[in-house]
Structure formats: structure tokens, C-alpha cells
Amino acid sequence: MYVRRLELVDFRSYERIGIDLEPGPNVLIGANGVGKTNLVEALGYVATLDSHRVATDAPLVRMGATAAVIRCAVVHDGRELLVELEIVPGKANRARLGRSPARRARDVLGALRLVLFAPEDLELVRGDPAERRRYLDDLLVLRQPRYAGVRADYERVVKQRNALLRTAYLARKTGGSRGGDLSTLAVWDTHLARHGAELLAGRLELVAALAPHVTKAYDAVAAGRGAAGIAYRPSVDLTEPTTDRETLATVLTTALEESRSAEIERGTTLVGPHRDDLTLTLGPLPAKGYASHGESWSYALALRLAGYDLLRDDGIEPVLVLDDVFAELDAGRRDRLAELVSGASQLLVTCAVADDVPAALRGTRYEVTEGAVRRAD
């Protein structure tokens, strides 16, 4: 799989731009702040319907414009598919596949499989559990796009359930005699257990498949300096490991019943996959709080490379993006990373200094300036 062409209209700093890309390595060279990351962010958005840099869509639309358009031609197994997204902040995005309107924007998921590593990924190691949950869910959707619907359904249920609990909490705080109407809470419990069990099972299956790839990738990047491991840490007590959906739904239902008083007291949902975490270890110690800057950087990179390798094992050949990576690596790590990714069907590398990129990856080169991209060869 590779992206043959990318076109942007009113996306970030670009009023209108088109760039033809090639299979193999593509190196985007330019000073900091000229828009290199904006280009790969647009591709990442097509792959995940999300930005790795911001939580909302509004910053993606160029100042003064009302909407942004991303259009890319994706080649897979010799066939080309045109994917178009219109981003309208505050409204549902619109999408087209092969020039035909899609019923929902998420119907485009799977058209472009892409793994992106960026400096923000240090938060996977150092940040809050939400960053690691997002990493798992994005990879889960890349492997099996149907999980986009599961994820959306679960988030909708948690939002509705939290609204109900919050209303009851506020009513009680202001002296309401009944503390709010919770008569429909049991209905939302049922929905949360069903959708939560599906999401939880998917994550558990993913982590089991991903774990050996993480160990292997970290060993390769860090040259054997410590053993990396991952484990899923659910918010419910699983007495025995299982991915059986019915069993997990029962466990979640029981946990919700047991936490009912605490949830009413706090006005929020305390049980479910939205409270889970992914534990990262280096040897016997947790990576968070113990790993050095270099180890954290290598670990974050290993997580992305592990996802890339897992997708390839599944028969998916994703596009790989390394955004401003090589400037942070010493010569040894640069060469080892180049060896690991040199066989990618398409690799996009951004850098400020061309010499930072190992010679093995200096394929098609592009010069990026303010609002413009020019092929350099």
C-alpha cells in the first residue's frame, strides 16, 4: 500500500497544495515550522479520523476558512482508490470513497493503513493512561476497522451514563429530595457491559498479539539494553485471563453493581475500558518514572514499530511515517532504525537537516517551505 498523491485545501497552513509521492522512502526536508508535520498529520487523519497533535478538529482548518479538505489517492494491490474528507468543525465530517459519498465518515477507515511515529509519542510512555488507551484503540481499528463502531458505541454509552450520574449528583448537592432520577441507569449498565466487553476483548487480544513485537522492536532499537514488556491492566478483576465476550460482560455487570454507590457519590462512571491502562515495563521496573529520556524515546518508537510489524504479520502493508525522529537518535540508533524500516512499501520521513537521515533512506526528496512543497530531484 502507498499514497500516490495528497491534496489539501485550507488544511492547517496550506491554502491549496498537491504533492505526488512515490513508493519506498520519501523525505520531506524543511526548517522547523514550515508545515512538514501538517502534511503527514493529514494522512494520519485519513487513516484514523483523528489528529495526533490536537484533540479537536478546529485547529486543522486554516485561519479564516470554514472547512478543510483532505484528498488522497491510495494504491493497494495495483488498484487506486480516491479518499476525500471534508472537515467542518462543530459538524459531522463528510467523506467520499472513489468519488461516491460515504454514509458515515468512519466508512473510510481501512482505505489507508498508516502507522505514524511523532515526538508527541513520548506521552505513550510518560503520559496519562488515556494516551495508551488511544494507542491501543487506534491500532485495533487499523487491524479491524469494525472496531471504530464498537469504540463509538462504547463512548456514546459512557457519555450518556455519565450525564445521568452527573444530573443525579448535582440534584443531590442542591438539596433535591430524591437526588435525581436514576431509573434508567440499569439500562445503560446493560449497554455498557455489552459494548465494553467487546472493546475489552479486542484490546486483550491485541495486547497478546502485540507483546512479542514490542519486546523485539525495543531490543532492535536499543541494541539489547533492557527487555521491554507490555501488559493490559483492566479496571475490573479478571480472576482468569479470558477474551470471551459473555464472560467479560458478566464481569463488567457485577463490577458496575458493586461500584454503584461510589459512582452515585462521585457522579461518574468508575468501571469499564475507559478506566483501563497499558502497563509498560523495562526489565522489572515500570517504564513510566524510571526510563531515561533516551529509553523513553526508544520505547515509544518500539510501540509504533511493533504495531507496524503486527499489521504486516496480518497481511496488511501499511504506510510508515517517521516525523522528526532521526534528530533525536544517536548514530547507532539511526542506523538500526534505518535497517528496520528500509523495506517499507512506503516510508515518509520529515526532517530539518537532510544529513540526519541515514543514506539507506534517502529516496525521493522534497523541499518544504511556507505553503509550498517542491520535489528536489
C-alpha positions in Angstrom: 0.0 0.0 0.0 1.2 3.5 -0.7 -0.2 7.1 -1.2 0.3 8.2 -4.8 -1.0 11.8 -4.3 -2.0 14.0 -1.5 -4.0 17.2 -1.9 -5.0 19.7 0.8 -7.4 22.6 0.7 -7.4 25.0 3.7 -5.8 22.4 5.9 -3.6 23.9 8.7 -1.1 26.3 7.0 -1.9 25.2 3.4 -4.5 27.1 1.3 -4.2 24.7 -1.5 -1.4 22.2 -2.3 -0.9 18.9 -4.1 2.1 16.5 -3.9 2.9 13.3 -5.8 4.5 10.7 -3.6 6.4 7.5 -4.5 6.7 4.0 -3.1 9.7 3.5 -0.9 11.4 6.3 1.1 10.1 9.9 0.7 12.0 12.5 2.7 10.4 15.9 3.4 13.1 18.4 4.3 12.4 21.9 5.6 13.0 24.3 8.5 11.0 23.9 11.7 7.5 25.4 11.5 7.1 25.4 7.7 4.5 22.7 7.5 6.2 19.3 7.2 4.2 17.8 10.0 1.0 19.2 8.6 1.4 17.0 5.6 1.8 13.8 7.5 -0.9 14.8 10.0 -3.3 15.0 7.1 -2.5 11.4 6.1 -2.8 10.3 9.7 -6.2 11.9 9.9 -7.4 9.9 6.8 -6.2 6.7 8.5 -7.7 7.3 11.9 -10.1 10.3 11.6 -8.1 11.8 14.4 -5.1 14.1 14.8 -2.0 13.0 16.8 -1.5 16.7 17.8 -4.8 18.2 18.9 -8.0 16.9 20.5 -10.5 18.8 18.3 -10.8 19.5 14.6 -10.9 23.3 14.7 -7.1 23.8 14.6 -7.0 21.7 11.4 -8.9 24.3 9.4 -6.8 27.2 8.1 -7.5 30.5 9.8 -10.3 32.3 8.1 -11.7 29.2 6.3 -14.9 27.3 7.3 -13.8 23.8 6.3 -10.7 21.8 5.2 -10.4 19.1 2.6 -8.0 16.2 2.5 -7.9 14.2 -0.7 -5.5 11.3 -1.3 -5.1 8.6 -3.9 -4.2 5.3 -2.2 -2.8 2.4 -4.3 -3.3 -1.1 -2.9 -2.7 -4.4 -4.8 -2.4 -2.5 -8.0 -5.8 -0.7 -7.6 -6.1 3.0 -6.9 -8.8 4.4 -4.5 -9.5 8.1 -4.0 -10.4 9.1 -0.5 -11.8 12.5 0.3 -12.6 14.1 3.7 -14.2 17.4 4.4 -13.5 18.6 8.0 -16.1 21.1 9.3 -15.5 22.0 12.9 -18.7 21.6 15.1 -20.4 19.4 12.4 -20.1 15.9 11.2 -17.3 15.4 8.7 -18.3 14.3 5.2 -16.4 11.7 3.2 -16.2 10.2 -0.3 -14.7 6.9 -1.5 -13.9 6.6 -5.1 -15.9 9.9 -5.7 -19.1 8.3 -4.2 -20.4 9.8 -0.9 -19.9 7.6 2.2 -22.8 7.2 4.6 -20.5 8.0 7.5 -17.0 9.4 7.7 -15.8 6.3 9.5 -16.6 4.3 6.4 -13.3 5.4 5.0 -11.3 3.7 7.8 -9.3 0.9 6.3 -8.8 2.6 3.0 -5.4 3.9 4.2 -3.5 1.9 6.8 -0.8 4.1 8.2 1.5 4.0 11.3 2.9 7.3 12.4 5.6 8.0 14.9 6.0 11.6 16.1 7.7 13.3 19.1 4.3 13.5 20.8 4.5 9.7 21.2 6.8 10.2 24.3 3.5 10.6 26.1 2.8 6.9 25.5 5.5 6.2 28.0 5.4 9.3 30.2 1.8 10.5 30.0 -1.6 9.5 31.3 -3.4 6.2 30.7 -5.7 8.0 28.1 -2.7 8.2 25.7 -2.0 4.5 25.9 -5.7 3.6 25.6 -5.8 5.7 22.4 -2.7 4.0 21.1 -4.4 0.6 21.6 -7.8 1.6 20.1 -6.2 3.3 17.0 -4.2 0.2 16.3 -7.3 -2.0 16.9 -9.2 0.0 14.3 -6.3 -0.2 11.9 -6.3 -4.0 12.2 -10.1 -4.4 12.2 -12.0 -1.3 11.1 -15.3 -2.6 12.6 -13.9 -1.6 16.0 -14.4 2.0 15.1 -18.2 1.4 15.5 -17.6 -0.5 18.8 -15.4 2.3 20.1 -18.0 4.9 19.1 -20.9 2.9 20.7 -19.0 2.5 23.9 -18.0 6.2 24.1 -21.7 7.2 23.5 -22.9 4.9 26.3 -20.3 6.2 28.8 -21.3 9.8 27.9 -25.0 9.1 28.4 -24.4 7.2 31.6 -22.1 10.0 33.0 -24.7 12.6 32.1 -27.3 10.7 34.1 -25.0 10.2 37.1 -23.9 13.8 37.0 -27.5 15.1 36.9 -28.3 12.9 40.0 -25.1 14.1 41.7 -26.0 17.8 41.2 -29.6 17.3 42.2 -28.4 15.8 45.5 -25.8 18.5 46.0 -28.5 21.2 45.6 -30.9 19.5 48.1 -33.1 17.5 45.8 -35.2 15.2 47.8 -34.6 12.1 45.6 -31.2 13.0 44.4 -32.2 12.8 40.7 -33.9 10.1 38.7 -31.7 7.0 38.2 -34.4 4.7 36.9 -32.8 4.2 33.6 -29.3 3.5 35.0 -29.8 -0.2 34.7 -30.5 0.1 31.0 -27.2 2.0 30.5 -25.4 -0.7 32.6 -26.6 -3.3 30.1 -25.3 -1.3 27.1 -22.0 -0.5 28.8 -21.4 -4.2 29.7 -22.2 -5.3 26.1 -20.1 -2.7 24.3 -17.4 -2.6 26.9 -17.0 -6.4 26.8 -16.4 -6.2 23.0 -13.9 -3.4 23.3 -12.1 -5.0 26.3 -11.9 -8.4 24.5 -10.5 -6.7 21.4 -7.8 -4.9 23.4 -6.9 -8.1 25.3 -6.5 -10.0 22.0 -4.5 -7.1 20.6 -2.1 -6.8 23.5 -1.4 -10.6 23.5 -0.5 -10.4 19.8 1.5 -7.2 20.2 3.6 -8.0 23.2 6.3 -10.1 21.4 6.6 -7.4 18.7 7.2 -4.7 21.4 10.0 -6.8 23.0 11.6 -7.5 19.6 11.3 -3.9 18.4 12.8 -2.4 21.6 15.6 -4.9 21.5 16.4 -3.9 18.0 16.2 -0.1 18.5 18.1 -0.1 21.9 20.6 -2.8 20.9 19.7 -5.2 23.8 19.7 -2.6 26.6 16.9 -3.9 28.6 13.8 -6.1 28.0 10.6 -4.2 27.2 7.2 -5.8 28.1 3.6 -4.7 28.0 0.5 -6.0 29.9 -3.1 -4.9 29.9 -4.4 -3.6 33.2 -8.2 -3.7 33.3 -10.3 -1.7 35.8 -12.2 -4.9 36.7 -10.9 -8.0 38.4 -10.4 -10.8 35.9 -9.7 -13.9 38.0 -8.6 -15.8 34.9 -7.4 -14.3 31.6 -10.3 -14.5 29.1 -11.5 -12.8 25.9 -14.9 -14.5 26.0 -17.4 -11.7 25.4 -20.2 -13.1 27.5 -17.8 -13.7 30.5 -16.5 -10.2 30.2 -20.0 -8.7 30.1 -20.9 -10.6 33.2 -17.7 -9.3 35.0 -18.5 -5.7 34.0 -22.1 -6.0 35.1 -21.0 -7.3 38.5 -18.4 -4.6 38.8 -21.0 -1.9 38.0 -23.4 -3.2 40.6 -20.6 -3.2 43.2 -19.5 0.3 42.4 -23.0 1.8 42.2 -22.8 3.7 45.5 -19.4 5.2 44.7 -20.5 6.2 41.2 -23.6 8.0 42.5 -21.5 9.7 45.2 -18.9 10.9 42.6 -21.3 11.4 39.6 -19.2 9.5 37.1 -18.7 6.0 35.7 -15.9 4.2 37.5 -15.9 0.9 35.7 -15.1 0.0 32.1 -12.4 0.0 29.4 -12.3 3.9 29.7 -10.6 3.4 33.1 -8.0 0.7 31.9 -4.3 1.1 31.3 -1.5 -0.5 29.4 1.5 -1.2 31.7 4.9 -0.7 30.1 8.0 -2.2 31.7 11.7 -2.2 31.2 13.1 -5.3 33.0 11.5 -5.4 36.4 10.6 -1.7 36.6 7.8 0.3 35.1 9.0 2.5 32.2 7.0 5.5 33.4 9.1 7.3 36.0 12.1 5.1 35.6 13.1 5.2 32.0 15.6 7.8 30.9 14.8 10.2 28.0 16.6 8.0 25.6 14.9 4.9 26.9 11.5 6.5 26.7 12.1 7.7 23.2 13.2 4.2 22.2 10.2 2.6 23.9 7.7 4.9 22.2 9.4 4.2 18.9 9.2 0.4 19.6 5.5 0.7 20.3 4.9 2.2 16.9 7.2 -0.3 15.1 5.5 -3.2 16.9 2.2 -2.0 15.6 3.7 -1.8 12.1 5.1 -5.3 12.3 1.9 -6.7 13.7 -0.1 -5.2 10.8 2.4 -6.7 8.3 2.1 -10.1 10.0 -1.7 -9.8 9.4 -1.0 -9.4 5.7 -1.5 -5.6 5.8 1.3 -3.5 4.3 0.8 -0.1 6.0 2.4 3.3 5.1 5.1 4.2 7.7 5.6 7.8 8.8 8.6 8.9 10.9 8.0 12.6 11.8 11.2 14.4 13.0 12.6 11.2 14.5 16.3 11.0 13.5 17.4 14.2 15.1 16.7 12.7 18.5 18.7 9.5 17.9 22.4 8.8 18.1 24.2 7.4 15.1 23.8 3.8 16.3 20.1 4.0 16.8 19.7 5.8 13.5 21.4 3.0 11.6 19.4 0.3 13.4 16.1 2.1 12.8 17.0 2.5 9.1 17.7 -1.2 8.8 14.3 -2.0 10.4 12.2 0.2 8.1 14.1 0.2 4.9 11.8 -2.5 3.4 8.6 -0.5 4.0 6.3 -0.3 0.9 6.2 3.4 1.5 8.1 5.5 4.1 7.6 9.2 4.8 10.3 10.9 6.8 10.3 14.5 7.9 13.5 16.3 8.9 15.0 19.7 9.2 18.5 18.6 8.2 18.9 16.1 5.4 22.1 14.6 6.8 20.2 13.4 9.9 18.5 10.7 7.7 20.7 7.6 7.0 21.8 7.1 3.5 19.7 4.0 3.1 16.5 6.0 3.4 17.3 8.9 1.2 14.9 8.1 -1.6 12.7 10.7 -3.2 13.3 14.1 -1.6 11.0 17.1 -1.3 11.8 20.7 -0.1 9.1 22.1 2.1 8.8 25.9 2.5 6.0 28.1 3.8 2.9 26.9 2.0 4.8 25.0 -0.7 6.4 21.7 -1.5 8.8 21.1 -4.3 10.3 17.8 -5.5 14.1 18.2 -5.2 15.3 15.6 -7.7 
